[in-house]
Amino acid sequence: MSDLFETPADNAPPLGVSEVAGAVKRTLEGAFGRLRVRGEVGRVSRPASGHLYFALKDDRAVLDAVVWKGQVGRLGLIPEEGVEVVATGRLTTFPAGSRYQLIVDEIAPAGLGALMAMLERRRAALEAEGLFDAARKRPLPYLPRVIGVVTSPSGAVIRDILHRLRERCPVHVLIWPVAVQGERCGAEVAAAIRGFNAIAPGGPVPRPDLLIVARGGGSFEDLWGFNDEAVVRAAAASAIPLISAVGHETDVTLIDHAADLRAPTPTAAAEIAVPVRLELAARLEGLGARQAQALAQGIGARRQRAADLARALPRPETLLAVAAQRRDGAAERLRAALGATAAAGRARLAARAAPLRLRLLRDLAGAASERRTATWARGERALGALIAARAERLAGLGARLGPARARALGDAAREVARGRATLADAGVRLEVAARAGIAARAERLGALDRLRQTLGPSETLGRGFAIVRAGGRVITSCAAAEGEARFEVEFRDGRLTLGR
């Protein structure tokens, strides 16, 4: 039984698992070194460690690939599943899993077709999220005070934008310098858009009212940074209205879909951003004239209404005349009634006085006199009360009439004063606008004169050039000089005749 467990003698010592894995690793790395592998990307994942794992595959095999965290930011292209790429790196093994893998440090699309396919998939995914919806786009401000420009600080693009803004309507411009192509383009443009949005209103740095992301024309690969997903999301999330002016009119990138407005060129973006200052001044002048006319018409209408109201008010004498007439009539009737009453009393007293004794007559006369005195006093009190009531009513009417008329006249005077102040202010603004227009035209005329002097023939001769003439005409080519015997050469300080 013991013979069954005996093994043939072998001088080779047994190897540990890690020794075998290390030997395989050294053999594989020494045999292959640095490789360029073409294949379709599959199973992309990026865990919390920051490393990037994916697979390269074709119709018969799959190769695992990894990009370390420190190298991910330097990749020109982040692989997406289904895109055909060319990955460059070194082949090694992963001993803990008994498999080999490619350590990638460069990735490039496998031709323009692969890049276009990846762009279309990215566009469809972002559109499905609603980042390109027209309802999300904001209107541009009519006259922005501050414009933020995201572009390269050197080159013709920023010069064209600044020149066109200065020519149409000068505004405060903030430039955020970025790389407009290459590996750093997408990250820097997205950071610039977010940076402008992070500026707090009212701080030391003015917050832009409008953003322009601009770049000149270029190839499809040169403009690839503006198709970056981070750029598109930053443009869509921007709280400041954004104009995309990337490439020429035929160039379309993903930021064009996410921006609030796409301009065909950077110069066109500057034209869209601000109105023409002279047209704006003319419009303001027209509005000022209309305002002055409206104020004049309003003041005239109120003046006429005040005059009509004043004519409609009755005179105080007219208001008091009716009450005075009623008072006079009542006084006349009271006197007549008192006289008649006294006469009737005297008649009745005379008829009854004969049979009465003197004392009784005196008593009756005294009583009658008291009654007459009391009646007369009551009549006088009643008449006085009536007259006082009428006078108080007339005084109340007069007191109400005076303030109403004073208020009407005061309102009309204030309207006239406001109209005069508005007219004076409009005159001052018109004078300021006229002076500014004259100064701008004088500055432009001076610049044109300096340009004329710089491009003139005397300045050109001073830089070392000469003018060749033959037969009274200027020679500009070898063909025109053939057959001529004598030439006249003009230098900065004189002319020289050459030839036979």
Secondary structure as GFF3:
##gff-version 3
##sequence-region A 1 500
A	DSSP	three_ten_helix	2	5	.	.	.	ID=ss1
A	DSSP	alpha_helix	17	32	.	.	.	ID=ss2
A	DSSP	beta_strand	34	45	.	.	.	ID=ss3
A	DSSP	beta_strand	52	57	.	.	.	ID=ss4
A	DSSP	beta_strand	62	67	.	.	.	ID=ss5
A	DSSP	alpha_helix	69	72	.	.	.	ID=ss6
A	DSSP	beta_strand	84	94	.	.	.	ID=ss7
A	DSSP	three_ten_helix	95	97	.	.	.	ID=ss8
A	DSSP	beta_strand	99	109	.	.	.	ID=ss9
A	DSSP	alpha_helix	112	128	.	.	.	ID=ss10
A	DSSP	three_ten_helix	134	136	.	.	.	ID=ss11
A	DSSP	beta_strand	146	151	.	.	.	ID=ss12
A	DSSP	alpha_helix	156	168	.	.	.	ID=ss13
A	DSSP	beta_strand	172	177	.	.	.	ID=ss14
A	DSSP	alpha_helix	185	198	.	.	.	ID=ss15
A	DSSP	beta_strand	210	215	.	.	.	ID=ss16
A	DSSP	three_ten_helix	224	227	.	.	.	ID=ss17
A	DSSP	alpha_helix	229	237	.	.	.	ID=ss18
A	DSSP	beta_strand	242	246	.	.	.	ID=ss19
A	DSSP	alpha_helix	254	258	.	.	.	ID=ss20
A	DSSP	beta_strand	261	262	.	.	.	ID=ss21
A	DSSP	alpha_helix	266	273	.	.	.	ID=ss22
A	DSSP	alpha_helix	277	312	.	.	.	ID=ss23
A	DSSP	alpha_helix	316	353	.	.	.	ID=ss24
A	DSSP	alpha_helix	358	455	.	.	.	ID=ss25
A	DSSP	alpha_helix	457	462	.	.	.	ID=ss26
A	DSSP	beta_strand	467	470	.	.	.	ID=ss27
A	DSSP	beta_strand	473	474	.	.	.	ID=ss28
A	DSSP	alpha_helix	478	481	.	.	.	ID=ss29
A	DSSP	beta_strand	486	491	.	.	.	ID=ss30
A	DSSP	beta_strand	494	499	.	.	.	ID=ss31
###
